[in-house]
Amino acid sequence: MKVAVLGGDGYCGWATALYLSNKGHSVAIVDNFCRRQWDHELGVQTLTPIRPLSDRLRVWQELTGNIIQLFVGDVIEYDFLSAVIQDFEPEAVVHFAEQRSAPYSMIDRKHAVFTQVNNVVGTLNLLFALREFQPDCHLIKLGTMGEYGTPNIDIEEGYITIEHNGRKDTVPYPKQPGSFYHLSKVHDSHNIMFTCKAWGLRATDLNQGVVYGTLTDEVALDEALINRFDYDEVFGTVLNRFCVQAAIGHPLTVYGKGGQTRGFLDIRDTVRCVEIACLNPAAQGECRVFNQFTEQFSVLDLARIVQTAGARLGLTVRVDHLADPRVEAQEHYYNAKHSKLIELGLQPHLLSDSLLDSLMNVAMKYRDRVDPDVMLPRVNWREPHNERGKQVARTRTEGPLEVVAGAGGKNNGNRGSSRTGRSELKSKVGS
């Protein structure tokens, strides 16, 4: 199968591209290296040292003989994106190419606007490109469980059947997003549902929980293939951050009471879920919704789990309860359904002692790269700045952004993107 992975240089996208390539699929990565630029903007770096994408793809080809094609450009640019769809002719598109951080979207007006325009317009561009040039292609869109919020009823998978005034209907599950980022995902979901109905597109909306871990079988083949391990307060997910804090003796930063409960999954399950969606496409005109997570934990549950894991490694791990910078219920009911992917063959990797030990060992291996200052919350939902606040801006520089030979275009300071013309949009690594 020909699969285009939009945002394939990022955390989930990179692991997914390697996994699908290793399974024998023809894979193309589409990326503009925005994720790397955001690190520079915020003055942070991933815990693990990430090589330039061209190096990663070259090593992958040397190890496996598999070529992953590379298209460098911005999905906001319709001419670029439509050219990719025409050139590669994907049978499935996996769409990770969005700004994925709730705190980033809440920094100030500029970041909120960027997040909404980047995510919503990029997805709209993709929908129009598929309609015009590849209408039978299956769109696999990464949504988020955060679209639902924390309702006081069970969360269904995308749709709910209700009775009202003696009549009955199945409608999209009500959305209660908690940030401008989550709002952008809700807009995406509505646009995808509409275009499936109006144009007969086929789509699977994967409402993903919080992903943890860094290792997959493919990433483990070589140090050059290592994946991101974000721990900062803007892009770091809670379990990864707790493991890094434990490794350096920093108190675990629990917001408020820590009763906030969410769905979580191992990154190995993320890539398998995407493959399952690829192999079992939605029908023409169908917009399917799968809730993509394997377990539910509260933040305090995770803190206690990491405390126990740290004790096994001889670490003393303390927990600090900080004022919650977010507008959210700190204790609430949470029961989300997530059976559809399991019915299609997902065999979950549940959070275990051995996995926690592995995460802790990665954190300890690279702890010399940790900057403790970037873990404390500085983005406040109640007090957005008119422009990026000094408490978020950092001054460290970590070298220039990667420039891909033959990529064409120039960097745009506002987006951090590479724009390319039709004749220069593709760089086939190793070809």
N, C-alpha and C positions, 0 to 999 in steps of 0.2 A: 504494500500500500504506500502511496505517496502522501507524506504528512508534512505540512508546514507548521513549524513551531514559532509563533510570534512571541518575541521576548525570550528567545532561547539562550541568551547570555546570563539570564537571571537565575535566582535560586531554584525555583521549581522548574523553570524552562530548561536549564542546563541538564538537570538530572533526567528530565523527560526525553530530551533529544537523544541523549546517549542510550537510554533504555530502549527507545523505539528503534534506533539504529542497530543496536545489538540484537534485537528481535528480527532483524532482516528487512525492516521497512526502509524505504527511500526517504530520507529526512532532509529538510532544508530549515535553517535557522534564519529568522528575520529579526534584526535588532538594530538599534541606533546607539547603544551603549549609554543610554540615559542613567541606568542604575549605577554605573561606575561614576558618572558625574555627580550624582546626588551625594555619594560618599565625600567627594571633594568639596561640594557646597557646604556640607554639614561638618566637615573636618573630622570624619571618622573613617575607620577601615574595618573590613571584615576580619574576624579573628584569624581565619585561615588565609594564607597568601594566595591570591588569585592571579594566574598567568593571563597574558593577553589572549583574546579569543582565538586569534590566528594560531598561536602556539598550542592551545588546547586541541583545536581541530587537527592540527598536524600530528600531534602525539596520538590522538585517537585513531587516525588513519594508519599510522605506523604500527600500532598495537593490534588493530583489528582488520585492517584492509578496507574498512568502510569509509566512504567519503560522505561527509555532511556538507551540503551546499550552504553558502552564506550569502544572504542579501542584506546589504547595509543601507538603512534608511528609516524614515519615520512614517508610521501608519497614519499620522495626521495628514500626510501628503497623499491625496487620492491618486495622483498620476503614478507615484512610486508604487503604492500598494496594488493598484490594478495591474501594473506591469508585472509585478511579482506573480500575481494570480494567473495571468496569461502565460507567463514564461514557464512556471513550475507545474501548473495544472494540478493542484493538489486534490486528492480524494477526501482528505480531512484536513482541517485547519484547527490547531490547538492555540487558543488565544490567551497568552499570558501578558501581552504587551500593554500593561497598564501600570499606573502609579498605584501601589498596593498598600500604602501605609496610612492608617487613620491619623496618627499624630502629624505626619507630614501635611496632610490636607487641612489640619487645624492650626497650623502655625500662624497664618495671617491671610488676608484677602487674596494676595497673589498666589499663594500655594493652594488655596481652596479653588480659585478659578482655574489654575493650571490643571489640577486633578480632574475637575469636571470636564473641561474641554478635551484634555488628553484622552481620558477614558471614554467619554460618551461619543465624541466625534470620531475617534479611532475605530470604535466598534461600528458606528454608522457607516464609515468608509468601507469597512470590511463587508458589511451586509450588502451594500450597493455593488461592490466589486464581485462578490459571489453571485448576486442576482444577474449581473450583466455577463460575466465571463465563465462562471463555473457553478451553475445553479444546482447541480446535483451533489456538490461538495457538502460534506457533513461538518458543520461548525461545532466545535467543542469549546465552550466558553467557560473560563474559570470565574465563577461567582464567589460568593462568600456567605457563610452562615450568619454573618453580621447583618445581612439584609433583613432577617426576621426580627432582630432585637431579642428581648427576653419576655415574651408574652406569658400570661398566667394560664395558658392552655398548652397542650401538646403541639409541637411543631411538626407539621406534615411535610412531605417531600414535594414542595412546589405548589400544590393545589389542595383545596379543602372543599368538601361538600357541605353546604349549609341549607337550612330550611328557614324561610322567612315569610311570614304572613301566608302560610299555607302552600308556598311554592318552594321548589328545591332546585339547586343548581350547583355545579362544580366551578369554582372560581380560583384565580391565583391567591395563594395564601397572603394574608395582610402583611405588609412590610413596615417595620419600625426601625429604620437605620439610625445608627448612633454617631455618625460623623459625615463630613462632606465626601469622604472616600466611599463610605457605605452607601450614601445617597447616589453616587455615580454608578455603583453596581446595580442599584434598583432601576435606574434609568436604562442601563444596558439590558436588564432582564425584560423590561417592558418593550423596548425596541425590538429585541429578538423575538418575543412572542408575537408582536404585531407583524413583523416581516414573514415569519413562518405562515401566519394566517393569510396575509395578503398576497405573498409571492410564491408560496409553496416551498420555502427553504426548509431544510432539516437541521435541527440544532439540539444539542444536549447542554444544559446549563448545570455545571457542577458547583453546587454551593459548598465550598470547601471550608473545613474547620481550620484551626491553628496547626500549622505544620511544624514538626520538630525533627532534629537529626540532620546529619550532613552526608552520611555514607550510603551509597547504593553499591551494588556489585560492580557496576561500570566505573563509578568514581574511584573505587578502591584499587583499580588496576595500576594507577600511577599517580605520584604526587602532583604531576602537572595537570591532572584532571580534577583535583580537589574542588569541592563546592564551597559556596559561601557559608559562613557561620556568623550571622549578624547578632549582635548582643546590645547595641546601643538603644536608647529609649525611643528612637523614632522608627527604626526598621527591625530592631531585634524582637523576636517572639519570646514569650515569657519563659518557657522552659529552657531555651538556649541561654537566655540572659541569666537565669538562676544558676545554671551550671558554671558559667564563667565567673559569676560573683562568688560562688563557693570555692572555685579553684584558686582565687586570689585572696581569699579571706575577707571579702566585702560582704556586708549583710545583704540578705536577699530583700529586694525592694518590693514589698507587697503593698498595693494601693488599697487604702481603707481597710475594711475588715477582711478582705480576701475571699469573700463569698461569691464573687463573680464567677459564674460557671459557663464553660464553653465546650464545644466539641474539638477533639484533638486527633491528629493522625501522624504516623511515621512517614517520612518522605518516600520510603519504599512503597508505601501504599498509595501515595499520590501518583507515582508513575504507573503503577498497575491499574489504578482507576481510569486513568487516561487511556491506557491500552484497551481496557474493557469497553470503554465508550467507542473507541475507534472500530473495534471488531464487531460491535453490536450497534450499528448506526440507527439514529432516529428515522422514522418514516418520513416520506415527503409531506411537508406541511405540519410536521409535529415539532413542538418545542417541549422536550422532556426536561425534567428537573430531578437530579439526584442530590441528596445530602451526602457529602463526601467527608465523613469522619468515622472513627472507629471506637472512641471512648469519650466520656465526659469527665472533666475534672474541674474543681474550683481552683482559683489561684492559690489559696491556702493549702489545698490538697497537694499541689505540685511543690510548694515550698517544703512541706513535711517530707515528701518523697525524696527531694534533693538533699535535705538534711540527713536522711538515713543513708543515702548513697555516699554522701561525703564522709560520714562516720566510718563506712567500710574502707575508705581510703585514708583514714587517719586525719580527716579534716574536722575542725570545729566550725559548724555553720550556724550563724545567728540570723534571725528574721527581724526586720524592721518594718513596722506598719507606717506608711507615709500617707499624707493627705492625698486623696484621690483627685488627680487633675482632670479626670473625665466626668461627664455627666452620665451616670449609669447607676443602676441599682446594685448595691454591694451585697445584697442577699436576695435571692429570688428563686422562683420555680423554674426549672429548665428540664424539659424532656423532649428531645428531638428524634424523630424517626430517621432511620438510616439503613433500610433493609434492601433497597433495590440493587445496589452494587454487589452486596453479598449474594443475592439471588442470582446474579450474573457471573459469580465465580470468585469474587474477592475473598482472599484468606488473610485476615488482618494480622499485622505485626503489632501486638499489644505492648504497652509500656511495661518493661520487665526490669529486674535488677541488672541483668547483663547489658541491656540497652542503656540504662542509666550510667552504668560503669563505663561503657564505651563513650558516651557523651562527655562524661567527666574527664576521661583520659584525653580526649581531643582538647578540651578546655585547658587542661594542665600542660599538655604538650606545647601549646602556643600562648601560654599566659604572659610571656614577655611582650606580646603584641597588644596587651589589654591596656586601654585608657580608662581608668575608673571614673573619670569625670563625665563621660558620655552616657552613663547608665542612669543618672538621676533625672527624674521627670522635669522638663523645662517648658514643655508645650502644655498650655492650660486651655481646656475647652471653653471656660467661662471668660477668658481674657485674651482673645486673639489680638494680635498686633496689626496695625495698619500695613506694615511691611515686616519682613523677617526680623524678629527680635534678636537683640544681642545675646540673649541667653541661649539661643539655638545656634547662632552663627559660631563657627570655629575658625581658627586661623592656621591650623596645620596644613601644609601642602605636602602631597605625597607623590609628586611627579606628574608629568603630563598625562592627559587622557590618551588612550590607545588610538592610533591612526592606522586604518587598514589600507594597505596599498591598493590603489585602483578603485577606492570606494567612491571617489568623486565628491562634489559638493563641499560645503564648509560647515563648521560648527556654528550653531546658532546659540548665542549666549542665554537666551530665555529658555530654550528647550534642552540644550545640550545634545542636539541631534545631528546626524549626518544626513544631508539631503542629497539625493542622487537623481540624475537624469535617466531616461529610459535606456540609453546605450551603456551606462556605467553602473547599473544597479546590482550586478551580480559578480561575486568573487568566488569561484569554485576552488576551495582549498584542496591542494594536491592534484588538481586535474591537469 
